[in-house]
Amino acid sequence: MSETERIDCEKITHFQFDQAADAMGLDSEIRDLLKTPFREVQVKIPIKMDDGRLKVFVGYRVQHNNARGPMKGGIRYHPEIDPGEVRSLAALMTWKTAVVNIPFGGAKGGVACDPKGLSSDELERMTRTFVSMLDTIIGPYQDIPAPDVNTNAQVMAWIMDEYSRRHGYSPGVVTGKPIDLGGSKGREEATGRGCVFILQEAARDTNLDLGKARVAIQGIGNVGSHTARFVSELGARVVAISDSRGGIYDPDGLPMDRVLTYKAERRNLIGFPNARPITNEALLELDCDILIPSALGGVIHKFNADRIRAKVIAEAANSPTTTTADEILEKKGVVVIPDILANAGGVTVSYFEWTQNLQQRSWEEEEVNRELRKIMVRSYQQVASVARESKATLRVASYIVAIDKVARATRLRGI
């Protein structure tokens, strides 16, 4: 991601907030308060590498808002992470938790590093040192991290263990953990499953037969792979899917079970039989019914938005669409399901995991999925209702719903 795109992430979040705040007539004082992060932390993380060298990494944690509950947000490991990007993602978490009405605020964090160039031991040392530096500002009732880009259940296990060394056994300090350490069944698939629940509702509103839809998915990571599997099970044809090195395309539909097995075995999609190679850029412009960007932000922009041919875009990634692209897509009549709604399934099941940890009980996967569907469907219907009443896009309506909840909590608490 270029420097310009990273800066735009924060601008995009503020612009989207202001659009909704203007539509609501939100007063300037509460507006400034809700846009300003509660706390920002930057730390230097010195790590002894396997070859004996000392290397210093930079870590971040931005805690945006805690009016509605403890703050919640992922930790990502990426070489291009910076404070502006983390600030933007922390704000998105505040609005995401509010739009689905779960009792959390927003936070985000990460370390500027290339995890692919680190050994498992180096990664563990870096994670534990990072947690030791955040020790006083995270916790089950303060700030609860989760997996994000290039982090996983194992990283969450290290975070839980390091925090527990100081505070006693504390599984509720982090979500996305392994099942054996208090993780929730269904958590790994939750973002993709929640996205598909939302798509089912949106398809009915747009008179789109999801069982016959042609779907293109940019990104075959955790979110993209599960989304692809679930929409395929509903009968949709996934005509294209990609990873960071490129993608594959078949207008008749890709056999997703074989594609996912191929990706797991080879770590890429190159050479998948009986499919055409396609670039990530070309995938976005395919003739399809549903486009699901599920990788990085800023991929739909003013230079390609006019060439997007999908009828519906479900933002499984965070901030994949720039503000200029949003305007172009609206004029074209493309329905955009915003990130704070489309990808909220992950944080919803993280809430379930946290709840299970505090209650010291475990839910069955059927219960997790049933409650997830209930929350996602209810949230979509509320947003769609506000959109109709306000004659607004789903994005503006999502922010109106979210901002209203956070503003009311803020006023009631007297903050």
Secondary structure, DSSP 4 states (H G I P E B T S, - for coil): --HHHHHHHHHHHHHHHHHHHHHHT--HHHHHHHHS-SEEEEEEEEEE-TTS-EEEEEEEEEEEE-TTSSEEEEEEE-TT--HHHHHHHHHHHHHHHHHTT-S-EEEEEEEES-GGGS-HHHHHHHHHHHHHHHTTT-BTTTEEEEE-TT--HHHHHHHHHHHHHHHSS-GGG-SS--GGGTPPTTTTTHHHHHHHHHHHHHHHHTT--GGG-EEEEE--SHHHHHHHHHHHHTT-EEEEEEETTEEEE-TT---HHHHHHHHHHHSS-TT-TT-EEE-HHHHHTSS-SEEEE-S-SS-B-TTTGGG---SEEE--SSS-B-HHHHHHHHHHT-EEE-HHHHTTHHHHHHHHHHHHHHHT----HHHHHHHHHHHHHHHHHHHHHHHHHHT--HHHHHHHHHHHHHHHHHHHHT-
